[in-house]
Amino acid sequence: MSGTLKILPMTASDYDGVRALWMTIKGFGIRALDDSREDVERFIRRNPTTSVVARMDGRIVGSILCGSDGRQGALYHVCVAEEYRRHGIGTQMVAYCIRELTRMGINKVALIAFKSNDVGNAFWKQIGWKQTDANYYELTLNEKNTVEFNRS
Ligand SMILES: CC(C)(COP(=O)(O)OP(=O)(O)OC[C@H]1O[C@@H](n2cnc3c(N)ncnc32)[C@H](O)[C@@H]1OP(=O)(O)O)[C@@H](O)C(=O)NCCC(=O)NCCS
């Protein structure tokens, strides 16, 4: 890492850079609808200040989609480009989201980490997040929202 790191709110114009980053993250599941430009723009319109990008060396090297339903915050697609990891960028981006959610009066934030994601689970534990024993339930509302996993 050589350049200056900038932690900035994610805007709709960051979509291409963020998507390009997502596509490099091994094991990430990219959803046909949720991760499309249209749906990400809608998410940012609903949550205009909470998502974040990390910029360095003229490109986006980290990002988090973060939003709130008015009661609880949620983080999605937390990622840092492989060659920029272990320099505190993930920690700084999460701190940005927490600051913004707190400013909005949100009292809790949650995310899903696959059990098999050793790196992700080590990260969350290290930065003080608590693993719960809750079961996670979901119901697909649109069959077109298929998921494709990046190869590892
Ligand atoms: C998880 C991720 C965002 C962390 O980003 P990062 O910028 O490397 O994180 P940080 O540098 O802030 O790490 C903070 C601490 O977390 C822990 N940690 C991070 N990566 C780790 C790893 N590969 N193995 C063990 N501990 C790790 C360390 O304790 C680290 O502190 P240290 O480097 O001083 O030891 C990044 O590894 C990533 O993009 N992974 C792939 C996508 C992913 O799994 N996202 C999470 C989905 S739930």
PDBQT file of the ligand as one rigid body, heavy atoms in Angstrom, charges set to zero:
ROOT
HETATM    1  C1  LIG A 201     -12.991  -9.601   6.094  1.00  0.00    +0.000 C 
HETATM    2  C2  LIG A 201     -12.256  -8.449   5.370  1.00  0.00    +0.000 C 
HETATM    3  C3  LIG A 201     -13.254  -7.394   4.941  1.00  0.00    +0.000 C 
HETATM    4  C4  LIG A 201     -11.292  -7.815   6.393  1.00  0.00    +0.000 C 
HETATM    5  O1  LIG A 201     -10.707  -6.669   5.793  1.00  0.00    +0.000 OA
HETATM    6  P1  LIG A 201      -9.267  -6.131   6.258  1.00  0.00    +0.000 P 
HETATM    7  O2  LIG A 201      -9.118  -4.741   5.750  1.00  0.00    +0.000 OA
HETATM    8  O3  LIG A 201      -8.227  -7.098   5.897  1.00  0.00    +0.000 OA
HETATM    9  O4  LIG A 201      -9.449  -6.138   7.851  1.00  0.00    +0.000 OA
HETATM   10  P2  LIG A 201      -8.537  -5.410   8.947  1.00  0.00    +0.000 P 
HETATM   11  O5  LIG A 201      -7.173  -5.151   8.392  1.00  0.00    +0.000 OA
HETATM   12  O6  LIG A 201      -9.297  -4.242   9.463  1.00  0.00    +0.000 OA
HETATM   13  O7  LIG A 201      -8.461  -6.572  10.045  1.00  0.00    +0.000 OA
HETATM   14  C5  LIG A 201      -8.776  -6.354  11.415  1.00  0.00    +0.000 C 
HETATM   15  C6  LIG A 201      -8.427  -7.607  12.192  1.00  0.00    +0.000 C 
HETATM   16  O8  LIG A 201      -9.266  -8.706  11.801  1.00  0.00    +0.000 OA
HETATM   17  C7  LIG A 201      -8.512  -9.930  11.888  1.00  0.00    +0.000 C 
HETATM   18  N1  LIG A 201      -8.352 -10.525  10.566  1.00  0.00    +0.000 N 
HETATM   19  C8  LIG A 201      -8.518  -9.930   9.355  1.00  0.00    +0.000 A 
HETATM   20  N2  LIG A 201      -8.226 -10.795   8.368  1.00  0.00    +0.000 NA
HETATM   21  C9  LIG A 201      -7.864 -11.942   8.955  1.00  0.00    +0.000 A 
HETATM   22  C10 LIG A 201      -7.412 -13.189   8.465  1.00  0.00    +0.000 A 
HETATM   23  N3  LIG A 201      -7.269 -13.415   7.128  1.00  0.00    +0.000 N 
HETATM   24  N4  LIG A 201      -7.090 -14.167   9.352  1.00  0.00    +0.000 NA
HETATM   25  C11 LIG A 201      -7.200 -13.940  10.685  1.00  0.00    +0.000 A 
HETATM   26  N5  LIG A 201      -7.591 -12.761  11.216  1.00  0.00    +0.000 NA
HETATM   27  C12 LIG A 201      -7.927 -11.776  10.367  1.00  0.00    +0.000 A 
HETATM   28  C13 LIG A 201      -7.139  -9.556  12.402  1.00  0.00    +0.000 C 
HETATM   29  O9  LIG A 201      -7.136  -9.672  13.819  1.00  0.00    +0.000 OA
HETATM   30  C14 LIG A 201      -7.020  -8.107  11.980  1.00  0.00    +0.000 C 
HETATM   31  O10 LIG A 201      -6.111  -7.363  12.756  1.00  0.00    +0.000 OA
HETATM   32  P3  LIG A 201      -4.520  -7.508  12.485  1.00  0.00    +0.000 P 
HETATM   33  O11 LIG A 201      -4.281  -7.443  11.010  1.00  0.00    +0.000 OA
HETATM   34  O12 LIG A 201      -3.951  -6.335  13.235  1.00  0.00    +0.000 OA
HETATM   35  O13 LIG A 201      -4.136  -8.842  13.064  1.00  0.00    +0.000 OA
HETATM   36  C15 LIG A 201     -11.426  -8.966   4.154  1.00  0.00    +0.000 C 
HETATM   37  O14 LIG A 201     -10.599 -10.023   4.576  1.00  0.00    +0.000 OA
HETATM   38  C16 LIG A 201     -12.279  -9.478   3.027  1.00  0.00    +0.000 C 
HETATM   39  O15 LIG A 201     -12.685  -8.710   2.135  1.00  0.00    +0.000 OA
HETATM   40  N6  LIG A 201     -12.552 -10.800   3.017  1.00  0.00    +0.000 N 
HETATM   41  C17 LIG A 201     -13.350 -11.405   1.919  1.00  0.00    +0.000 C 
HETATM   42  C18 LIG A 201     -14.808 -11.020   1.995  1.00  0.00    +0.000 C 
HETATM   43  C19 LIG A 201     -15.421 -11.436   3.319  1.00  0.00    +0.000 C 
HETATM   44  O16 LIG A 201     -15.238 -12.543   3.780  1.00  0.00    +0.000 OA
HETATM   45  N7  LIG A 201     -16.175 -10.508   3.913  1.00  0.00    +0.000 N 
HETATM   46  C20 LIG A 201     -16.879 -10.740   5.156  1.00  0.00    +0.000 C 
HETATM   47  C21 LIG A 201     -18.186 -11.365   4.835  1.00  0.00    +0.000 C 
HETATM   48  S1  LIG A 201     -19.077 -11.761   6.331  1.00  0.00    +0.000 SA
ENDROOT
TORSDOF 0
